[in-house]
Amino acid sequence: MNFNPMTSIYSKGNACFLANISNLVYEKDEKKIETAATLLGYKAKSFSIEKESIYDTECTVFYNDSCVIVAFRGTEPGSLKDWLTDAQITFASYLNVHVHHGFSHALSLIFEDVLKFLDSLRMDPHPRTYWFTGHSLGAALATLMATRLCLEKKWPVNGVYTYGSPRVGDGDFARMYNSHLLQVTFRHVNNNDVVTRVPSRVFSYDHVGQLRYFDSSGNCHTDITHWNLFLDRINGDWKGFFILDHFKDHLMKNYCALSCNDKPCE
């Protein structure tokens, strides 16, 4: 896993590294996270709240002299069904646009604590680049964290790599986000991943960033037509026994395998 903290363009090596970081933060033992971080050349600081709802919020900041990676933990596989059932369409106002109320609330629970720690790192003389990543619910929180630091704090953002992200806000939010962060945001979608389809566009939700789509054969696409996307998802359904494929494709271990394979994104 070769991570280049100095580039803003898409990198398969960075996608692989950050996918594994997004997988690592599912580990419940902070000591194991710290040990793994040390082996990768990073220190780690974890933040969490007492679980008050299904929108549990946990985040780990990985940092060294070159960069800071803010990684949010996603939805536990066992609670994914409940999380999808409770994927409310309610909006919250944010800078004259609208974001998902549940995601916004979940981030607010630890935002100030994480910001205080990041501010302390900025006091260090080492110039660092800033990266945001996560899977599932963690992808939504990483997107909102990057948004708030970029728009409210005017911090530079080098990269936002998400895996299996739900839609985070409405079309106005997506346009605002993309006007600032489109060039550094890469949204990975694995074939029939059900989470990437909620909340529905019917309720004015829209995706952000640049799509990196893994087809049913594991090939990575940077540009795919709606028709070819439809046909590939049908193919994935036949290969993966329909509805089971929709949940299997969401698993973080599969995003890690796809992000780290030898196939380039084309």
Secondary structure, 3 states (H helix, E strand, C coil): CCCCCCCCCCCHHHHHHHHHHHHHCCCCCHHHHHHHHHHHCCEEEEEECCCCCCCCCEEEEEECCCEEEEEECCCCHHHHHHHHHCCCCCEEEECCEEEEHHHHHHHHCCHHHHHHHHHHHHCCCCCCEEEEEEECHHHHHHHHHHHHHHHCCCCCCCEEEEECCCCCEEHHHHHHHHHHHHHHEEEEEECCCHHHHCCCHHHCEECCCEEEEECCCCCEECCCCHHHHHHHHHHHHHHCCCHHHHHHCCCHHHHHHHHCCCCCEC
